């Protein structure tokens, strides 16, 4: 048995070393993470995560993925770390901090994690599996987190409060907090440093100054805007609208709508999710090397593949039950 186990481990490592770019998808109702070949959509790996994997971040060397495990009826208190080369997983215990949700990785490999049950933003040293810093962000349900390119500050969206909060990462002190919109959820930092927030209950996207968090613009995005990501060149912002089952595409410089993409697969049987019934697109990522974007269609157990030149859906890929988070895992030739 020991020899078979070692052989399987060596085989997994060899296959991972040869792997091309992959799309990682967290299947929230199945407690799994799948790795799909980024060219074909074929499933190449499956990993057991903790209960209800919600968000995924991949280390900058492409070797590991960190998954927040939110929990189902009972709150979870852990992260799952996937070794994308060896195919193994391990768990990091967050102690009293429950309902981990948003996650971002810093250049040194530390993770920033929001924990809804404890009203905190954690700094976790992934290598040792320890919480090394805690920012008390208070009530209002801190949900998602974004980080400045220099890793000096983080921004947290707070759903119930409808605000955006800035945290100094040198001191882990919570600082400026300003209104965004009702149901502030998705958050990302644009190439110009501005902070974009999707406000799901207001059907808006707000753009904020990086230092003062003053609202610079409010953009309409109908149908429960829930996530925002940027194209690799920083020129477009992509917003998933869960209840409208669309993707809004904005020009970052002019802040005008460029396209609205219908995402729902016509032939898919829809299933109930934590957000209700319907297609319900949530997580989105953009291919750094090709004109492709990928959106998790939570109620259809699919990923929509979008051509970012024509802004048309060109394929739908099968996932596990209730896909939510997506992340990009570079291939052997792409990793630094």
C-alpha positions in Angstrom: 0.0 0.0 0.0 2.8 2.4 0.8 4.4 1.7 -2.7 1.1 2.3 -4.4 0.6 5.5 -2.5 4.0 6.8 -3.4 3.5 5.8 -7.0 0.2 7.7 -7.2 1.8 10.7 -5.6 4.7 10.7 -8.0 2.2 10.3 -11.0 0.1 13.2 -9.8 3.2 15.4 -9.4 4.4 14.5 -12.9 1.0 15.2 -14.5 0.8 18.6 -12.6 4.3 19.5 -13.8 3.2 19.0 -17.4 -0.2 20.7 -17.0 -1.2 23.6 -19.0 -3.2 26.6 -17.6 -6.2 25.5 -15.6 -9.4 27.1 -14.4 -10.1 26.2 -10.8 -13.8 26.1 -9.8 -15.2 25.8 -6.3 -18.3 23.6 -6.3 -20.1 25.1 -3.3 -22.7 22.4 -2.7 -20.4 19.5 -3.5 -17.5 20.6 -1.2 -15.0 20.1 -4.1 -12.7 22.1 -6.2 -12.2 21.0 -9.9 -9.3 21.9 -12.2 -10.4 22.3 -15.8 -8.1 22.5 -18.7 -8.3 26.1 -19.8 -8.3 25.2 -23.5 -10.9 22.4 -23.6 -12.8 22.6 -20.3 -12.0 19.0 -19.6 -11.7 18.1 -15.9 -8.1 17.2 -15.1 -8.2 17.1 -11.3 -10.7 17.1 -8.4 -9.9 18.1 -4.8 -11.9 17.6 -1.7 -12.3 21.0 0.0 -13.9 21.9 3.3 -17.6 22.6 3.6 -18.9 25.1 1.0 -15.8 26.4 -0.7 -16.5 30.1 -1.4 -13.4 31.8 -2.8 -10.1 30.6 -4.2 -6.7 32.4 -4.6 -3.7 31.0 -6.3 -0.1 31.7 -5.2 1.9 33.8 -7.6 4.2 30.9 -8.4 1.2 28.8 -9.4 2.1 26.0 -7.0 -0.8 26.3 -4.5 -4.4 27.4 -4.1 -6.0 28.7 -0.9 -9.7 28.0 -0.5 -12.0 29.6 2.0 -14.4 27.0 3.4 -17.5 28.9 4.6 -19.6 26.1 6.0 -23.2 25.1 5.3 -25.7 25.3 8.2 -22.8 25.3 10.7 -20.0 27.8 10.4 -16.6 26.5 9.2 -13.4 27.8 10.7 -10.7 26.8 8.2 -8.9 27.2 4.9 -8.0 24.4 2.5 -4.6 24.6 0.9 -4.2 22.6 -2.4 -0.8 21.7 -3.6 -1.4 21.9 -7.3 1.7 20.0 -8.2 1.5 17.1 -5.8 -2.3 17.0 -5.8 -2.5 16.9 -2.0 -4.5 19.1 0.4 -4.1 20.4 4.0 -6.2 22.4 6.4 -5.4 25.6 8.3 -7.5 26.0 11.4 -8.6 29.6 12.0 -9.6 29.1 15.6 -12.5 31.3 16.8 -12.8 33.0 13.4 -15.7 31.4 11.5 -17.3 31.8 8.1 -14.2 32.6 6.1 -15.2 34.1 2.8 -13.1 36.6 0.8 -9.4 35.8 0.2 -6.4 37.5 -1.5 -2.8 36.5 -1.5 0.1 38.9 -0.9 3.4 38.8 -2.7 5.1 37.1 0.2 2.5 34.3 0.2 0.5 35.4 3.2 -3.3 35.3 2.8 -5.8 38.0 3.7 -9.2 36.4 4.7 -12.5 37.9 5.7 -14.3 36.0 8.5 -18.0 37.0 8.7 -18.7 35.3 12.0 -16.0 37.2 13.8 -16.1 40.5 12.0 -12.4 40.3 11.1 -9.8 40.5 8.3 -7.1 37.9 9.0 -3.5 37.8 7.8 -2.6 34.1 7.6 0.9 32.7 7.0 0.1 29.9 4.7 3.5 28.1 4.9 3.2 27.6 8.7 -0.6 27.6 8.7 -0.9 30.3 11.4 -3.0 33.4 11.8 -0.4 36.2 12.3 -2.6 39.3 12.2 -6.2 40.4 12.9 -7.9 43.6 11.9 -11.2 44.1 13.7 -13.5 45.4 11.0 -16.7 45.5 13.0 -20.3 44.8 12.2 -21.8 45.0 8.8 -20.6 41.6 7.3 -17.2 42.1 5.8 -17.5 39.9 2.7 -14.9 40.3 0.0 -11.4 41.7 0.0 -9.1 43.5 -2.6 -5.5 44.5 -2.2 -3.4 47.4 -3.6 -0.6 46.3 -6.1 2.0 47.3 -3.5 0.3 45.2 -0.7 0.1 48.2 1.5 -3.6 48.3 2.0 -6.7 46.2 1.6 -10.3 47.1 1.0 -13.2 45.2 2.4 -16.8 45.3 1.1 -19.5 45.1 3.9 -22.8 43.7 2.6 -25.1 44.7 5.5 -23.5 48.0 6.1 -23.3 48.9 2.4 -19.8 50.3 2.9 -16.2 49.9 1.8 -13.4 49.9 4.4 -9.7 50.4 4.1 -7.2 48.4 6.2 -3.5 49.4 6.6 -1.6 46.1 6.2 1.5 47.3 8.0 -0.4 47.8 11.2 -3.6 45.7 10.5 -5.6 48.7 11.6 -9.0 49.5 10.1 -9.2 53.0 8.8 -11.5 55.0 6.5 -14.9 53.6 5.9 -17.3 55.2 3.4 -20.7 54.4 1.9 -20.8 52.3 -1.3 -24.3 51.1 -1.8 -26.9 48.7 -0.4 -25.5 45.1 -0.5 -21.9 46.1 -1.2 -20.3 42.8 -2.2 -17.8 42.4 -5.1 -14.7 44.5 -4.9 -11.5 45.0 -7.0 -8.7 47.5 -7.5 -8.4 49.0 -11.0 -5.0 49.7 -12.7 -5.5 53.4 -11.9 -5.8 52.6 -8.2 -9.5 53.2 -7.9 -11.6 50.8 -6.0 -14.7 49.3 -7.7 -17.6 47.9 -5.6 -20.7 46.0 -6.8 -23.8 46.9 -4.8 -26.2 44.1 -5.4 -29.3 45.5 -3.7 -28.9 48.9 -5.5 -28.1 47.5 -8.9 -25.0 49.8 -9.1 -21.3 49.7 -9.3 -19.5 52.5 -7.4 -16.0 53.7 -8.1 -14.0 55.0 -5.1 -10.8 57.0 -4.5 -8.1 54.8 -3.2 -7.2 57.0 -0.2 -10.4 58.8 0.8 -12.9 56.2 -0.5 -14.9 59.1 -1.8 -17.4 57.9 -4.5 -16.0 59.1 -7.9 -18.8 57.5 -10.0 -21.9 55.4 -9.7 -22.6 53.1 -12.7 -25.9 51.2 -13.3 -25.6 47.4 -13.5 -29.1 45.8 -13.3 -29.9 42.5 -11.8 -27.9 42.0 -8.6 -24.3 42.9 -9.5 -22.2 40.5 -7.4 -18.6 40.4 -8.7 -16.2 42.6 -10.6 -12.9 41.7 -12.3 -10.7 43.5 -14.8 -9.2 42.5 -18.1 -5.4 42.0 -18.1 -4.8 45.3 -19.8 -6.9 47.1 -17.2 -9.2 48.7 -19.9 -12.4 46.9 -19.1 -14.3 46.0 -15.9 -16.5 42.9 -16.0 -19.4 42.7 -13.6 -21.6 39.6 -13.1 -25.3 40.3 -12.5 -26.6 37.2 -10.7 -30.4 37.6 -11.0 -30.3 39.0 -14.5 -27.9 36.3 -15.6 -25.8 38.8 -17.5 -22.2 40.2 -17.7 -21.9 44.0 -17.8 -18.7 45.2 -19.5 -17.5 48.7 -18.7 -14.8 50.9 -20.1 -12.7 51.8 -17.1 -11.5 55.1 -18.5 -14.9 56.5 -19.6 -17.0 54.3 -17.2 -19.5 53.7 -19.9 -21.2 50.3 -20.7 -19.6 48.6 -23.6 -21.6 45.4 -23.7 -24.1 43.3 -21.9 -23.6 39.6 -22.3 -26.4 37.0 -21.7 -24.9 34.1 -19.9 -27.5 31.4 -19.3 -27.1 28.2 -21.2 -30.4 27.4 -23.0 -30.3 23.6 -22.5 -29.3 23.5 -18.8 -31.6 22.3 -16.1 -31.6 24.9 -13.3 -31.3 24.1 -9.7 -31.8 25.9 -6.4 -28.8 27.6 -4.9 -28.1 29.6 -1.7 -29.2 32.7 -3.7 -32.4 31.1 -4.9 -33.3 29.6 -8.3 -32.2 30.6 -11.7 -28.9 30.6 -13.7 -27.2 32.9 -11.1 -23.7 33.7 -12.5 -21.3 34.6 -9.7 -17.5 34.2 -10.0 -15.6 35.5 -13.0 -11.9 35.4 -14.2 -10.2 36.6 -17.3 -7.6 34.5 -19.2 -4.2 36.4 -19.0 -3.0 35.0 -22.3 -6.0 34.8 -24.6 -9.2 36.8 -25.3 -11.3 34.7 -23.0 -13.3 35.3 -19.8 -15.0 32.6 -17.7 -18.1 33.0 -15.5 -19.5 30.4 -13.0 -23.2 29.8 -13.6 -24.1 28.7 -10.2 -27.7 27.4 -10.8 -26.8 25.6 -14.0 -23.6 23.8 -12.9 -21.7 25.3 -15.9 -19.0 27.8 -16.7 -19.8 30.3 -19.5 -16.7 30.9 -21.8 -16.8 34.3 -23.3 -14.8 35.8 -26.2 -13.7 39.2 -25.0 -13.3 40.6 -28.5 -16.8 39.9 -29.7 -18.3 39.7 -26.2 -20.2 36.5 -27.1 -20.6 33.3 -25.2 -18.7 30.6 -27.2 -19.0 27.6 -24.9 -20.4 26.2 -21.7 -18.4 23.8 -19.6 -19.7 21.3 -17.0 -18.8 21.8 -13.4 -19.7 20.2 -10.1 -22.8 21.2 -8.0 -23.2 24.9 -7.6 -20.0 26.5 -8.9 -19.2 29.8 -7.4 -15.5 30.9 -7.1 -13.1 30.7 -10.0 -9.4 31.1 -10.1 -6.6 30.9 -12.7 -3.8 28.4 -12.3 -1.0 29.0 -14.7 0.7 26.2 -16.7 4.3 25.1 -16.3 5.5 27.6 -18.9 3.5 30.5 -17.5 4.5 30.4 -13.8 7.3 32.7 -12.7 
